[in-house]
Amino acid sequence: MSHYFTTPEGPEQRRPLQVTLWGHELGLQTAGGVFSANSLDLATQVLLRSHRPAPTSRRLLDLGCGWGPIALALALELPDAVVDAVDVNERAVALTRDNARAAGVGGRVRALLPDAVGRKVRYDEIWSNPPIRVGKEALHELLLTWLPRLADDGVARLVVGRHLGADTLQRWLVEQGHPCQRTASAKGFRVLEVRPRV
C-alpha cells in the first residue's frame, strides 16, 4: 500500500502501455510504485464504461490520479475543460503530467500534489477510484477534505468494490449530509454519485 501515501524509492523504470479511453487509443507510460502500473484497472474500467462527464463541466478533479487515465479521459472528452489530477505519489504526478502531454492535453491537465491545489478551487465534477485499502479513517478524512470543494450543483463519482465496503461507504456519506446514490454496478464494483452537503 506504500504507493498510496509515499513516493517510491529507487530508480523509476518506465514502461509503455497502450490504452483506449472513451474511443481514444493512446500510447502512455507507467512505472512500478504507482497504482495499477500494468494495466487499466477493472474499477476504473467500470467507472468509465458507465458514466461520462456533463458537456457543460469546465473544472474537474481526478482524485488519486495514479498514472492519469481518468484525468486524460475527462480532458479528451471535454476540450474546453481543465482537469486537476491530484496524487500524493510524486511518481504518479510526474507520469500523469507526461502522459497528458503525450495525449495532447498537457495544457489542460494539471498534475499536482494535494497541497498545490488552491483552497478556493471548486469543481463541477470530482472523479475517483479512491484508495479504499488505506483504511476507513484515512478514507473518510480524504473524502471530507475534497468533497466540500464541489460546486453547489457539482457531482462526485466514486467507484468502490462491493466487497470493500461500497454500501457501508454510501451510508456513511449520507450520514455526513451528502446525498449519495448508486448509479452503476458491474464486475463487483459500485459507482456512487455524491452531491454537496444539503
N, C-alpha and C positions, 0 to 999 in steps of 0.2 A: 504493500500500500504506500510505499515511500513516495511514489510518483504523484500522490495527491497533494502532499504538503511540502515537498522539498525538490530542489533541482538535483538530478543525479550527479554523482561524482564520476570521474574517469572520462576518457575520450568519448566524444559523440561520434557514433558510426551511423551515418545516414544511409538509407536505402530507398530505392524507388518504389512507388505504389501507384497503380492505376486504379482509378475510382470513377464511378458515374454518379453525379449528384443532380437530381432533377433533370436528367437528359443531357447534362454536360459531362463529357468524357475528359478527364483531367489526368495529367501525369504529375504526381506530387512526391513529397519526401516524408518519410517517418524516421524514427530512431528509437533505440531502446531507452527505457526510462520515462516514456510517456504512455498514457492510457491507450490501449488497443493499437499498439505500434505496428501490427502486422496486417491489419485489415480494417474495414469499416465495421464497427461492432454491431451486433444484432439489435441492441436497444436503439441506437441512432438510426438504423435502417427502418425500424418500426415507426419512429417519430417522423422521419422524412417521408415515408410512404403514406402516412395517414393525415398529414397536415401541410399546409402552405401558409406563408405569411399573407396578411392583408395587403392588397396593392397600394393602399394609402400609407402604410407604415414607412417612416423615414428614419427612425433611430431605433436600433435593435441591439440586443445583448446576447452573446453566446457565453453562458456562464460555465466555466470549466471546459475551455475550448479544445484541450488536447492539441492534436496536430492541425485542427481547424475545419473539419468537414461541415459542421453546422454553419459556422460563420461564412464559409465560402459559398455554400448553397444559398444562404439568405442574400448575400451580396450579388450573386449571379441572377437570382430571381427578381431582385428589386434594384434596378440600375440607378435609381435616384436616392437610395438609402445609404446610411453609414452604419456599420456594424462594429461594435466594440467586442473583441474576443478576449476574454479575461481568463487567466490561469495563474496559479501560484507557482507553477513549474516554469522556470526561465527557459528551459529547453523547449517546452511546448510553445511558449510565446514566440521564440525565435523561429520554430518550424512553421507556425501559423503565419507569421509575417512573410516568410519566404514563399510559402505555398500560395498566399494571397497574390503576391507578385506574379508567380508562375501562372495563376488563373486569370490574370488581367484585372484583378480588383484590389491591387495593393493600395491604391489611393483612397479606398472606401472601407477597408477593413483595418481597424486599429487594434493591433495585438498588444495587450497591456497586462502588467501585473496589477492586482487589485488596487493597491494604493495610488496608482497613477490615474485612476478614474476620478474625475471631479465629483465632489459630494452633491452638487446640484444637478447633475445629469439625470434626466428622466427618459424612460424608454417606452416606446409604443408596444414593443414586444420583448419578452425575455424567453430564450430557448435554452434548455439544459438537459443533459443526461447527467444528473447530479451524482456526486461521489457517495453513494449510499453506504458503502462499506467503511466510511470514516467513523461511523457510529452516530447514534441518534442525536446526542448533544451537539456534536460538531456540525451535523447536517442542519439541525434546527437553527443554529447560530448563523450558518451560511445563508439560509433562506430568509431569516429575519433581517439580515443585513441588506439583501438585494431586492427582495420583493417590494419594499417601500419605495423603490426607485421606479416603479411602474407609473406611467402617466395615469391620469384619472380614469381614462377609458382604455387603459392598456390591458394586456393579457400576457401571462406566462404559461409556457408549455413545458412540462416536466415529464420525462419518460423514466419509469421506475419498474423494476421487476416485481411481479406479484408476490413471489416467494421472498423478496427482500423488503416487504412491508409497504407496498403501494397503498393498500387500503387503509392501513394504520396512518400513513402519512397524510392521506386525504382527510381523514377525520381530524388529525391534529391541525391541519391548515384551516379547516372550518372553525375549529375551536379558537384559533387565533384571529378570527374575524374575516378570513379570506374566503369568499365564495369559491368553491372548487368542485368541479365535476369531471368524471371520467369521460373522455371523448373518443378513445380508441382502446382496443385491447387485442393483442396478437402476440404469438410466439412466447407467451408467458410474461409479457410486459403490458403495463398500463400507461396511457398518456393522460396526464392530469392537466386540466386547463384551470388556471388560477387567476382570479381577478383581484384588484386592490381591495384593501380593507373597507368594509362598509361602516 
